[in-house]
Amino acid sequence: MYFLGIDVGTYESKGCIVNEDFKVVASTSVRHELRVPRPGWAEHDADDVWWSDFVHISKTLLREIDPNDIAAVACSAIAPAVLPVDADGKPLRPAILYGIDTRASSEIEELEGILGKDWIRKKGWNELSSQAAGPKILWIKKNEPHIFKRTWKIMTATTYLVYKLTGNVVIDYYTASAFTPLIDMNNLNWLDELSDLIISPNKLPDLKWSADIAGYVTKEASLITGIPEGTPVTVGTADAAAEFLSTGAGVSDVMIMVGSSVFFIKPIESPAFSKELWNSVFLKPGTYCTAGGMATGGAITKWFRDNFAEKELEEENQRGVNAYELLWKRAEKVPPGSHGLLSLPYFSGERTPINDPKARGVIFGLTLSHDKYSLYRSLLEGVAFGIRHNIEKIKRHGKTTRTIVVGGGIKNKLWLRIISSVIEEKLLIPPVRIGASFGDALMGAISQHAIDWNGITKIYEGRYESVSPDPDLSKVYEKYYKIYEQAWPLICSLVHSLVNIEEVR
């Protein structure tokens, strides 16, 4: 008996097959690109990226086993994405992605003016931000009425994958919590009263829990993916929630996911409200979490590599040495503080805790003596300061026993030391580092009662690696962090003015 898990990320999709002993027997990944047609926009093509990646990964993995032994399929993806599809289930435009897409700023202001911030908070447990799907749906309604008129359903990425597999249109409650202000979190239902203002509930997916069975693989999907017809498919969830599941984290732990963006999840005992963080039910009935997310993390290192690491990329091509590894090893020689540089990592606006779609990246302290490795280290440090900013807010929601770090960023050993020293906490790294797709496979196992939710925490007992803070680094970073905290409030109005000039042009 095997369980297939597939996750679609911002720049990469991954998949794995897990056996009944919860060992990974096969895994693979495929890269894809993020479309940025305009500053502040971020899009994926649902078929060329999401579905194409899923099919490729599924076919690749199923070569390793007898497909008839697959007991369940589960998937996750970036969330929330906004994808309008027509009555035939065909995408009408590229999907508008999560909080890194900041195009709906005016729609946020419009909805706050009409509904009031208090009403939005009471109904949805959250304020509107670039992470919210509701304003982006309204953006389509206002700016692309021809598309909105033809829309049968609004789907997110996991919804679309499950639809392609089963023909059913579903979304899990955790992912749906980001569809503010369309969802009533107190009663866990879509709000009919916003039908005229934004969209009718009948154009939104059916709400279910993550490990519920959404449906079964259709004959058509079986022919395309190689997954046997009739295989159960779970509702699935967002990538960060699946990643949390993959870590073996418990109710008193916090997860830091350092991927293209940075995401945080901390389970809590009862519903909470924070203006700075996101609040939600979690993966099963009676569970809750507080969460946060930075708009950019690894995306900044990719930006730097693509634009400034010509030498390292040439070495990668000639000697097969990873360019990212070359960068961080050379940046290790730069002292903490990067010779007086400080970076604000708001390259795609910023999500929590400042929740400012008009925020932009800032690097200050530059002199003629700085080189590119000083700049690179400063960017790593800036993300680490953003992580601390979030962790400090999250800790207000309850004691944290362990901090578990996952995602592609854990390959960067310098970055881990910086993060640990900035937040002054030991970081635990799970032994299975595939991430969300492993969490998906475990969710598939839960759906078939092969394991329960509590059993997952036992898989990793005593098997975590750790990175501890360096006291000398922490002393330096404490001084820099105090400046970091003060910087954005002092310059935000000037940055907003720059953004406004560009928007007018």
C-alpha positions in Angstrom: 0.0 0.0 0.0 1.4 3.4 -1.1 0.3 7.0 -0.8 1.1 9.6 -3.5 1.7 13.3 -2.5 2.3 16.1 -4.9 2.9 19.8 -4.1 3.0 22.8 -6.5 5.2 25.7 -5.3 6.0 29.1 -6.7 9.1 28.0 -8.7 9.1 24.2 -8.3 6.7 21.3 -7.9 7.6 18.1 -5.9 6.2 14.7 -5.4 6.8 11.5 -3.5 5.4 8.1 -2.8 5.3 6.8 0.8 4.8 3.2 1.8 2.7 1.9 4.7 5.7 2.3 7.0 5.8 6.0 6.0 9.2 5.7 4.3 9.7 7.6 1.0 10.2 5.1 -1.8 10.4 7.5 -4.7 10.5 11.3 -5.1 11.0 13.8 -7.9 10.7 17.5 -8.7 10.3 19.8 -11.7 11.1 23.5 -12.0 8.8 26.1 -13.6 8.7 29.9 -14.0 6.7 32.6 -12.2 5.1 35.2 -14.6 5.5 38.8 -13.5 3.8 40.7 -16.4 3.9 44.0 -14.4 5.5 45.1 -11.1 3.4 43.8 -8.2 1.7 41.1 -10.3 2.5 37.3 -10.0 0.8 34.7 -12.1 0.9 31.0 -13.1 -0.7 29.3 -16.0 -2.9 26.6 -14.5 -2.5 24.0 -17.2 1.1 24.7 -18.3 2.4 24.9 -14.7 0.0 23.3 -12.2 -1.5 20.4 -14.2 1.5 19.8 -16.4 3.8 19.5 -13.4 1.3 17.2 -11.6 1.0 14.9 -14.6 4.8 14.8 -15.2 5.5 14.0 -11.5 2.7 11.4 -11.3 3.9 9.5 -14.4 7.6 9.7 -13.2 6.8 8.4 -9.7 4.5 5.6 -10.8 7.2 4.0 -12.8 8.8 3.0 -9.5 5.8 0.9 -8.2 2.7 -0.9 -9.2 0.2 1.9 -9.7 -2.6 -0.4 -8.5 -1.0 -0.3 -5.0 -1.7 3.4 -4.6 -4.2 3.7 -1.8 -4.8 7.5 -1.9 -3.6 10.7 -3.6 -3.3 14.1 -1.9 -2.0 17.4 -3.2 -1.2 20.9 -2.0 -0.2 24.1 -3.7 0.6 27.8 -3.3 -2.4 29.5 -1.7 -4.6 31.4 -2.1 -4.5 31.6 -5.9 -7.5 33.1 -7.9 -8.3 31.2 -11.0 -11.6 31.8 -12.9 -12.7 28.9 -15.1 -15.6 28.6 -17.5 -18.5 26.1 -17.6 -16.2 23.5 -19.2 -13.6 23.9 -16.4 -11.1 25.7 -18.7 -9.1 28.6 -17.2 -10.1 32.0 -18.5 -6.9 33.7 -17.6 -3.6 33.0 -15.8 -4.1 32.5 -12.0 -3.5 35.5 -9.8 -1.2 34.3 -7.0 -1.1 34.7 -3.2 0.3 37.7 -1.3 3.2 38.3 -3.6 0.6 39.7 -6.1 -0.4 43.1 -4.9 -2.5 44.4 -7.7 -5.7 44.7 -5.7 -4.7 47.5 -3.3 -7.5 49.8 -4.4 -10.0 47.0 -4.1 -8.8 46.5 -0.5 -9.5 50.1 0.3 -12.8 50.0 -1.5 -14.0 47.0 0.5 -12.8 48.4 3.8 -14.8 51.6 3.0 -18.0 49.7 2.1 -17.9 46.9 4.7 -15.8 48.5 7.5 -12.7 46.9 9.1 -14.6 45.8 12.2 -17.2 43.9 10.2 -14.4 42.2 8.1 -12.5 41.2 11.2 -15.6 39.8 13.0 -16.7 37.7 10.1 -13.3 36.6 8.7 -11.0 36.8 11.8 -8.5 38.7 9.5 -8.0 42.1 8.0 -7.8 42.5 4.2 -4.3 42.3 2.8 -2.5 41.3 -0.4 -2.9 37.7 0.9 -6.7 37.9 0.7 -8.5 36.4 -2.3 -11.6 38.5 -2.1 -10.1 41.8 -3.4 -8.5 39.9 -6.3 -11.8 38.5 -7.4 -13.2 42.0 -7.2 -10.3 43.2 -9.3 -11.2 40.7 -12.1 -14.8 41.8 -11.8 -13.9 45.4 -12.3 -11.0 45.2 -14.7 -11.8 42.1 -16.8 -15.7 42.0 -16.8 -15.7 39.9 -20.0 -13.8 37.2 -18.0 -15.9 37.6 -14.9 -19.1 37.2 -16.9 -18.0 33.9 -18.2 -16.7 32.6 -14.9 -18.4 29.4 -13.7 -16.1 28.8 -10.6 -13.3 30.6 -8.9 -10.6 28.0 -8.0 -7.4 28.0 -6.1 -4.4 25.8 -7.2 -5.3 22.7 -5.1 -8.9 23.0 -6.1 -7.9 22.9 -9.7 -5.7 19.9 -9.4 -8.5 18.0 -7.5 -11.0 19.1 -10.1 -8.8 17.8 -12.9 -8.5 14.5 -11.1 -12.1 14.0 -9.8 -14.4 16.5 -11.5 -15.4 17.9 -8.1 -14.8 21.5 -7.0 -13.7 21.6 -3.3 -11.5 23.7 -1.0 -10.3 23.0 2.5 -11.3 25.3 5.3 -7.7 26.3 6.1 -7.1 27.5 2.5 -10.6 29.1 2.3 -9.8 31.2 5.4 -7.7 33.4 3.1 -10.7 34.2 0.9 -11.5 37.2 3.2 -14.1 38.8 3.2 -16.1 36.1 1.5 -16.0 33.5 4.3 -17.7 33.6 7.7 -15.1 31.9 9.9 -17.5 31.8 12.9 -19.9 29.5 11.0 -17.5 28.1 8.3 -19.6 29.1 5.3 -19.5 31.4 2.4 -21.2 34.7 2.8 -24.3 35.0 0.5 -24.6 38.7 1.4 -21.6 39.6 -0.7 -23.0 38.1 -3.9 -23.7 41.4 -5.5 -20.6 43.2 -4.2 -18.1 40.5 -5.1 -19.3 37.1 -6.1 -22.0 34.5 -5.3 -21.2 31.4 -3.1 -22.4 29.2 -5.9 -19.3 30.3 -7.9 -17.0 29.2 -5.1 -15.8 25.7 -4.2 -17.5 23.4 -1.7 -16.0 23.6 1.8 -14.5 20.5 3.4 -11.7 19.4 5.7 -8.3 18.6 4.3 -8.2 14.9 4.7 -11.8 14.3 3.6 -12.2 12.4 0.4 -13.0 14.9 -2.4 -13.7 12.2 -5.0 -12.1 9.5 -7.1 -9.8 9.6 -10.1 -11.9 9.6 -13.2 -11.2 7.5 -16.3 -10.0 10.5 -18.2 -7.6 11.6 -15.4 -6.3 8.1 -15.1 -5.4 7.9 -18.8 -3.5 11.2 -18.4 -1.7 10.7 -15.0 -1.3 6.9 -14.8 -3.2 6.9 -11.5 -5.7 4.0 -11.5 -9.3 5.0 -12.0 -11.3 5.1 -8.7 -8.3 6.0 -6.5 -9.4 8.2 -3.6 -8.3 11.8 -3.7 -8.3 14.0 -0.6 -9.4 17.6 -0.5 -5.8 18.7 0.1 -4.6 22.0 1.4 -2.2 24.9 1.1 1.5 24.1 0.7 2.5 25.6 4.1 -0.1 23.5 5.9 1.2 20.4 4.2 4.7 21.4 5.0 3.8 21.7 8.7 2.3 18.2 8.6 5.6 16.9 7.0 7.7 18.2 9.9 6.2 16.2 12.7 5.5 19.4 14.5 3.2 19.4 17.5 0.7 21.8 19.0 3.3 23.8 20.9 5.7 24.1 18.0 6.2 26.8 15.4 7.2 26.1 11.8 9.3 28.4 9.7 9.1 27.5 6.0 11.9 29.2 4.1 10.9 28.8 0.4 10.4 31.4 -2.3 8.5 33.2 0.4 8.6 32.6 4.1 5.7 31.2 6.0 5.0 30.6 9.7 2.4 28.4 11.4 1.7 28.0 15.1 -1.2 25.9 16.3 -3.3 27.5 19.0 -6.0 26.2 21.4 -8.8 28.5 20.4 -9.7 31.1 17.8 -7.7 34.3 18.0 -7.5 37.6 16.3 -4.4 39.6 15.5 -4.2 42.6 13.2 -0.7 41.7 12.3 -1.0 37.9 11.7 -3.5 35.6 10.0 -6.0 33.5 12.1 -7.7 30.4 11.0 -9.1 27.0 11.7 -6.4 24.3 10.8 -6.5 20.9 9.2 -9.2 19.1 11.2 -12.3 20.0 13.2 -11.6 21.7 16.5 -8.1 22.9 15.6 -6.9 26.4 15.1 -3.7 28.2 14.1 -2.1 31.6 13.8 0.0 32.1 10.7 2.2 34.7 9.0 4.0 35.1 5.8 6.7 37.2 4.3 6.2 38.0 0.6 9.8 37.1 -0.3 12.5 34.8 1.1 14.3 32.5 -1.4 12.9 34.6 -4.2 15.3 37.3 -3.2 18.3 34.9 -3.4 17.0 33.8 -6.9 16.8 37.5 -7.9 20.3 38.1 -6.8 21.7 34.9 -8.5 19.9 35.8 -11.8 21.2 39.4 -11.8 24.5 39.5 -10.0 26.0 35.9 -10.0 27.3 35.6 -13.5 30.6 34.3 -12.2 29.0 31.7 -10.0 26.6 30.6 -12.7 29.5 30.1 -15.1 31.3 28.0 -12.5 28.0 26.0 -12.1 27.9 25.3 -15.8 31.6 24.4 -16.0 32.2 22.5 -12.8 28.7 21.5 -11.7 29.0 23.3 -8.4 25.7 24.9 -7.3 25.7 28.7 -7.8 23.7 29.2 -4.6 26.3 27.2 -2.6 29.1 29.2 -4.1 27.4 32.5 -3.1 26.8 31.6 0.5 30.2 30.1 1.0 31.8 33.3 -0.3 29.4 35.4 1.8 30.6 33.5 4.9 33.8 35.5 4.7 31.8 38.8 5.1 31.4 39.8 8.8 28.0 39.9 10.4 26.2 43.2 9.5 27.8 43.1 6.1 30.1 46.0 6.7 27.3 48.3 7.8 24.6 47.3 5.3 20.9 46.7 6.2 18.3 45.3 3.9 14.5 45.5 4.1 13.3 42.4 2.2 10.1 43.8 0.8 10.7 43.1 -2.8 7.1 42.0 -3.5 5.4 44.3 -1.0 5.2 42.7 2.4 2.7 40.5 4.2 2.9 40.0 7.9 3.4 41.7 10.2 3.4 45.1 8.4 0.8 44.0 5.8 1.7 46.6 3.2 1.3 45.8 -0.5 3.1 49.1 -1.4 6.2 48.2 0.6 9.4 47.8 -1.5 12.9 46.5 -0.9 15.4 48.9 0.6 19.1 48.5 1.0 20.9 51.2 2.9 24.4 51.8 4.2 26.1 51.2 0.8 29.6 52.6 0.2 32.1 52.2 -2.6 33.9 49.5 -0.6 31.0 47.1 -0.6 31.1 44.1 -3.0 28.4 41.8 -4.1 29.0 39.3 -1.4 28.4 42.0 1.2 25.1 42.7 -0.5 24.2 39.0 -0.7 24.9 38.5 3.0 22.9 41.6 3.8 19.9 40.2 2.0 20.1 37.0 3.9 20.3 39.0 7.1 17.3 41.2 6.1 15.1 38.1 5.6 16.3 36.8 9.0 15.2 40.1 10.6 11.8 39.8 9.0 11.6 36.3 10.4 12.3 37.6 13.9 9.7 40.3 13.4 7.1 37.6 12.8 8.3 35.2 15.4 8.0 38.0 18.1 4.3 38.5 17.1 3.6 34.8 17.0 4.9 34.1 20.5 2.2 36.3 21.9 -0.3 33.6 21.0 1.2 31.0 23.4 4.4 29.3 24.5 6.6 27.8 21.8 8.4 24.6 22.7 10.3 24.0 19.5 11.1 25.9 16.3 11.2 23.7 13.2 12.6 25.1 9.9 11.9 23.6 6.5 12.0 24.5 2.8 14.6 25.0 0.2 16.3 27.7 2.3 17.7 25.1 4.7 20.2 24.0 2.1 22.0 27.4 2.8 23.9 26.6 6.0 25.0 30.2 6.4 21.4 31.4 6.3 20.4 28.9 9.0 23.2 30.2 11.3 22.1 33.7 10.6 18.4 33.0 11.3 19.2 31.0 14.5 21.4 33.8 15.8 19.0 36.6 14.9 16.0 35.0 16.6 18.3 33.5 19.3 16.7 30.1 19.2 17.7 26.6 18.3 16.4 25.5 14.9 15.3 21.9 14.3 15.5 20.3 10.9 13.5 17.2 10.1 15.3 14.2 8.7 12.8 13.9 5.8 13.2 17.2 3.9 11.0 16.7 0.9 8.5 19.0 2.4 4.9 19.5 1.5 4.6 16.6 -0.8 5.6 14.3 2.1 2.9 16.0 4.2 0.5 15.4 1.4 1.3 11.6 1.3 0.8 11.5 5.1 -2.6 13.2 4.6 -3.5 10.5 2.1 -2.6 8.0 4.8 -4.8 9.8 7.3 -7.7 9.7 4.9 -7.4 5.8 4.7 -6.9 5.5 8.5 -3.4 4.2 8.0 -2.2 6.7 10.6 -3.9 9.3 12.8 -3.0 12.9 13.2 -1.2 12.4 16.5 0.8 9.5 15.1 2.7 11.8 12.7 4.6 13.5 15.5 6.1 10.1 16.5 7.7 9.5 13.1 10.6 11.8 13.8 11.1 11.4 17.6 14.8 12.0 18.4 15.8 12.3 14.7 16.0 16.1 14.2 19.2 17.9 13.3 19.7 21.2 15.0 21.4 24.6 14.5 22.1 26.7 17.6 22.6 30.5 17.8 26.1 31.9 17.9 26.3 34.3 20.9 28.8 36.5 19.1 26.6 36.8 16.0 23.5 37.4 18.2 25.2 40.4 19.9 25.9 42.1 16.5 22.5 41.3 15.1 20.6 42.6 18.1 22.0 46.1 17.3 21.1 45.8 13.6 17.6 44.5 14.4 16.8 47.6 16.5 17.5 49.7 13.4 15.5 47.3 11.3 12.4 47.8 13.5 12.6 51.5 13.2 13.5 51.8 9.5 10.2 51.0 7.7 8.0 53.4 9.7 10.4 56.2 9.0 10.6 55.7 5.2 7.3 54.1 4.3 5.6 57.3 3.2 8.5 58.1 0.8 8.4 54.6 -0.7 4.7 54.8 -1.1 5.2 58.1 -3.0 7.6 56.3 -5.4 5.0 53.5 -5.9 2.2 56.0 -6.6 4.3 57.7 -9.2 4.9 54.4 -11.0 1.2 53.5 -10.8 0.2 56.8 -12.4 2.7 56.2 -15.2 
